[in-house]
Amino acid sequence: MPFKANQDRRHHIPKQRHRVTNWAAYDIALCQRGSLTVWFTEAAIAAWKAEPRCTPGGQPRYSALAITTALTLRAVFRLALRQTEGLIASLLRLLDLDLAAPDHSTISRRGETLPVSRPRPGSEPVHLLVDSTGLKLCGPGEWLVEKHAARARRSWRKLHIGVDADTGEIIAAELTSKDVDDGSQVGPLLEQIARPVASFTGDGAYDRDDVYREVCQRHPDAAVIVPPRSSAVPSATAEIAPTKRDPPAADRRARSHGLAAGIWLQLACPGGGRYRPLQASDR
């Protein structure tokens, strides 16, 4: 079937147009993209060298802080191990610090067993974004197809995730078979979130009564922002006891699209980088 067979019956959401009104702040934010500011605090300088240990074996020269700094710079600038060693050595020379840079072998060896501390979640409400994606399982069948052109059945799984809109962190995940729909996994995803939920945002697959019911039971004050389907109609009790799903479809669709665009811009570059922050005049 051609892609545009049902073009006349499709619902089209107009593309939002944003006007840049804060050109001064926008210009400064673009310039800051190329700025590089590196400094070492007194506490970091004092903790650069490893403390002596009493256990058998050689004494470490560099602390976990030094290895973490090297791995962070490597991840930010996408450097190889030897390039990371050269970058740290040049920074220490420019800052006139009497510190030794860890070599690439030490960075690689210590990085495998270095404990990474994860930030603890706060108590502020979270803006939850939910969606799902397909995962293809690879095994001997894939090798047979590539090597001997043998036929093999494809095996798929479905990963349902919940993302914090402010930090981009995956705070809930559920792995199911490919036949499980998205709306049925809202309850298991919400069970994994201990913080209060301020808003629940998803695509049209979550426009169901059970999804609204799951969110309202666990977080009554949460705003459910889901675009309605093209055939959406008010419920039978819309005039007497309206629910969160009963507002007009056009209003829900516009509100969902507007908030999703704002969250996408914020996730793309928080604080004004490639995409500028939204202004009050854009609404």
N, C-alpha and C positions, 0 to 999 in steps of 0.2 A: 504494500500500500504506500503510495507517495506520502512524503512527509507533510505536505500541505493539502492533503485530501480534506481535512476538517478545518481548514483555515478560517472559514467564515463563521464557524461555531466555537472557535476557541476564545477564551477570555484573555484579553491583553491588558497588562498593567503598564501604564505609561512610564517611561523612564524619567526619573526625577532629575531636575536641573537645579544645581546649587550655584548661587552667586557668591563670589569671594568678596566679602565686605571688609575684612581685616587684612588688607594688603601689607601693612607694616609688620604685623606679627607673622603673617604667612611668609614674607621675605626673610625675616630673621630665622624662622624655623628651617627654611631651606638652606640657609648658610650654616646653621648649626649641624647639619648632616655631615659636613666635612671637617668639623672641629675634632681635635684629639687632645684630651686633657688626661694626664696620668699623674698620680701622686701616691706617695707611700706615707702612711701615718706612722707616728712614733711606735705605736703598738705593733704594727706590721713589721717594722724594721727590727724590733726587739724579738719578735717571734719567728723571724725568717729561718734561723738556725734551729735544728732539732735539739731537744733536750737529751742529755745522756740517759741511757737505760742500763739496768742492772742484769738483764737477761743475757744468756749466751749469744754470741754472734757479733758481727761488726756493728759499729755505731753509725746511725744515720746522720747524714750531713744536713739534710734539708727537712724542714718540718712539713706537716700536712698543709699548712697555709701556703708555703712556697709552691708545692706541687699543684694545689688547687688554683693558685694564681696563673701558673703556666698553662694548665688545661683550659682555664677560662679564656685567656688570650688566644689560645689555639682555636677554640670553638668560635670566638667572635670574628676573628680575621681569617678563618679557614686556612690554617697554615699546617705544614708538615711538622714533624717533630724537630728536625734540625733547624727549620726556619723559626720555630717557636723558641728554641734555645738562643738563636741569634737575636731575636727581638727582645727577649728579656735582658740579655747581656747589653744591648745597646741602650735600653731604657735605664738600666742601672748606671751606665757610664754618663748618660745625659743628666741624670739626677745627682751625680757625684756621690753615689752610695758605695760604701765599702762592703759589698755583698757579692757572693758568688752566684752565678746563674746555674741552675740545675741542667745537667747535660741531657741529651735526648734519650739516652738509654735509661736513665733514672726516671725521667718523666713517663716513659712507656711502662716500665716495671712497676712503679709506685701507683700509676693511674689505674691499674687493674684491681688493686685491693684497697683503694682509697675510699673510706666511707664518706658518702655525700649526704649532708644534712638537708632535708626537705623542709620548706617553710610550713609551719603549722597553720591550719586554716583558722581564720578569725571568726568572730561571732556576727559579722555583718551579713545582711541578706545577700543571697547570690542571685544573679540573673542567669538563668539556665537556658542553654541552647541544646536541643536534642536533634539527633539525626542518626542514620544508619548507613552502613557501607558493606559491600560484599567482599569476602576474602576467599581467594582461590587456593585450595590445598594442593601443594605440589608433592609428588612422590615418585615411585618407580614408573608410574604410568607416563609422566612427563618425559622421562629419559627415554622410554621406549618410543614415544612419538617422535622425538628429535633424532634418535639414532637409527631406528628401524622403520619409521613411518607406520608404527602400529597404532591401532585405534584404542583409545582408552576413555573411560567415562570421566567427566570432570566432576570434581567434588567441591562444593561451595559451602561456606558458612557466612552468617550474617552477624556483624558487630554493631551493637547499639551503644552509642556513647552520649554522655551529657557533659557539656563544656561550660566552664565559668566564663561568661562574656567579658569580665573585667580583666582576667589574667590569662585567658586562653588555656587553662589547665583542664585536663580531663579528670573530672571528679566522680564519674560513674561510668561503668561499662558492663555490658552483658553480651555474651556470645551464645548464639542460638543457631538452629538450622536455618536453611534458606527459605523454608516455608512459613516461618513465623513472621507475622506482620509487625509493623512498627508500633502501632497503638497499644498492643498487648504488653509491651515491655516498659511502659511508662511507670507502672507500679514498682517493678524491681529496680528501676533506675532511681526513683525517688527514695527507696528504702536505703540506698547507699549514701545518701546525703544527710549529714547531721545538722547542717546549718539551715536556717530558715530561707525559703525561696521567695524572692520578690516578684519574679516574672518567669513564665515558662513560654519559650518561643520554639516553634517547630514549623514544618511545612504542612501542605495540605493533607498528608497522610495521617496527621494527628487530629483532624477535625472530626472527632467522634464523641459520643456521649460518655463512654467509659473513660476517655482521657480526661475530660473535664471533671468527671466524678473522682478520679484518682487524685488529681491535683487539689481539688476543693476539700477532700477528706483530710489530706495531710497538711496542706497550706491554704487555709481559707482566704487569706488576704492576698494570695498570689494572683497576678494578672496573667491570664492565658491569652497569648498572642499567636493565633494560628489562622492562616488565610482560609476562608470557607471554600467549599466546593462550588462549582458552577450551578449545581442543582440544589443548593442549600435553601431551606425554608424555615421560618420560625416554628417552634414547638407548639404543641397543642395548648400549653399553659402560658404562652408568651404574654397574653393580655392580662392574666390574673397573677401568675407568679413567674416572672421572667428569670431566666438563668443567664450565666455568663456567655452562653452560646447563642442567645436570642437577639443581640443587637443586630441592626441591619447588616446584610452581607457586605454592602459597599463600604460601610464604615469600618468593619473588621478587616476587610482586605486592604484598605488604604492605611489603617493604623499598623497592621502587621508589616506591610512592605516598607513603611517609613521607618519603623523601629529596627527592622532587620538591616536596612541600609545604614542606619546610624551605628549599629553595633559592628557591622563589617568595616566601616571606616575607622572605628575606634580600635578594632583588633588589628587592622592593617598596620597602623603606626600610632600608638598612643602618644599623646602629648604634642602632636603636630609635626609629622615627618613628611613622608611622601604625600599622604592625604591629609588635608587640613581638617581641624575640628569643626563640627557643625555649629552654626550660629543660630540665635533665636529667630533671625529674619528668614532662615531657610524653611521654616515650617509654614 
